[in-house]
Amino acid sequence: MTETSSDDGKTVAIISYITIIGWIIALILNNNNKTEFGSFHLRQSLGIIIVAIGLAIVNSFIGIAMLGWIIQIAILIYWILGFIGAVQGEKKPVPYLGEQFQEWFKGVA
């Protein structure tokens, strides 16, 4: 009988999208049992988190309420797309920036 990972990184991938604390927990879990799928979603989630924080900081200086709503909706859409990919077991990058997240954060996970 061959023992394999029960989810091949799917749990790590899903947890990585649940707040920054979830991302840290997922990173620790992935480091204990590194999988390509888990690492992929850790990088996607980290990219979404960093973009969200960066845009929130920029908007705090600009102070346009409508822009804030648009940014929040865009980040929510990115998060939903990433989360759905993790749940469905797909390594599908988020639109526009997903491939860049994989390149930028290749040393993270």
Legacy VTK file of the C-alpha trace (Angstrom):
# vtk DataFile Version 3.0
C-alpha trace
ASCII
DATASET POLYDATA
POINTS 109 float
0.000 0.000 0.000
1.449 3.348 -1.068
0.871 6.327 1.197
0.135 9.597 -0.587
-0.962 13.016 0.506
-4.703 12.929 0.985
-5.295 16.182 -0.858
-2.069 16.958 -2.786
-2.000 20.522 -1.456
-5.680 21.351 -1.843
-6.116 22.097 1.866
-3.098 24.419 1.811
-4.459 26.130 -1.300
-7.871 26.749 0.247
-6.511 27.926 3.608
-4.148 30.357 1.866
-7.110 32.481 0.762
-8.589 32.818 4.260
-7.042 36.042 5.622
-3.375 36.755 6.202
-3.370 34.428 9.213
-4.704 31.639 7.013
-1.955 32.407 4.515
0.709 32.075 7.222
-0.791 28.774 8.424
-0.930 27.514 4.828
2.716 28.494 4.315
3.745 26.502 7.394
1.676 23.507 6.269
3.139 23.713 2.777
6.689 23.858 4.137
6.021 20.620 6.048
4.680 18.847 2.939
5.539 20.934 -0.119
3.270 20.492 -3.129
3.278 22.352 -6.428
-0.464 22.999 -6.138
-0.202 24.434 -2.635
2.780 26.594 -3.615
0.952 27.898 -6.690
-2.022 29.093 -4.645
0.181 30.498 -1.879
1.830 32.723 -4.498
-1.524 33.736 -6.018
-2.986 34.560 -2.620
0.091 36.511 -1.539
-0.095 38.565 -4.722
-3.761 39.361 -4.131
-3.032 40.345 -0.516
-0.135 42.628 -1.480
-2.085 44.272 -4.314
-5.050 44.830 -1.970
-2.862 46.447 0.681
-0.994 48.550 -1.882
-4.178 49.810 -3.520
-5.731 50.571 -0.130
-2.693 52.663 0.794
-2.770 54.521 -2.529
-6.499 55.147 -2.189
-6.063 56.449 1.354
-3.900 59.227 -0.077
-6.183 59.877 -3.037
-9.350 59.636 -0.963
-11.869 59.030 -3.733
-14.740 56.987 -2.277
-15.882 55.568 -5.618
-12.341 54.406 -6.397
-12.253 52.627 -3.047
-15.431 50.723 -3.914
-14.073 49.758 -7.338
-10.813 48.549 -5.802
-12.654 46.488 -3.190
-14.879 44.882 -5.805
-11.881 44.088 -8.040
-9.966 42.526 -5.136
-13.053 40.530 -4.136
-13.359 39.202 -7.702
-9.675 38.213 -7.702
-10.101 36.512 -4.333
-13.196 34.611 -5.513
-11.448 33.478 -8.710
-8.419 32.264 -6.752
-10.513 30.573 -4.094
-12.701 28.793 -6.654
-9.585 27.580 -8.448
-8.238 26.184 -5.181
-11.516 24.445 -4.331
-11.796 22.955 -7.826
-8.189 21.778 -7.814
-7.106 24.021 -10.715
-3.832 25.870 -11.129
-5.394 28.769 -12.992
-3.735 32.171 -12.449
-5.924 35.186 -11.738
-6.377 37.518 -14.729
-3.700 40.062 -15.678
-1.389 39.609 -12.677
-1.519 35.885 -11.897
1.474 34.951 -14.050
3.421 37.855 -12.553
2.590 36.656 -9.030
4.104 33.264 -9.905
7.274 34.940 -11.166
7.603 37.573 -8.430
7.014 35.184 -5.527
8.680 32.019 -6.840
11.028 31.993 -3.841
8.240 32.330 -1.278
6.578 28.945 -1.496
LINES 1 110
109 0 1 2 3 4 5 6 7 8 9 10 11 12 13 14 15 16 17 18 19 20 21 22 23 24 25 26 27 28 29 30 31 32 33 34 35 36 37 38 39 40 41 42 43 44 45 46 47 48 49 50 51 52 53 54 55 56 57 58 59 60 61 62 63 64 65 66 67 68 69 70 71 72 73 74 75 76 77 78 79 80 81 82 83 84 85 86 87 88 89 90 91 92 93 94 95 96 97 98 99 100 101 102 103 104 105 106 107 108
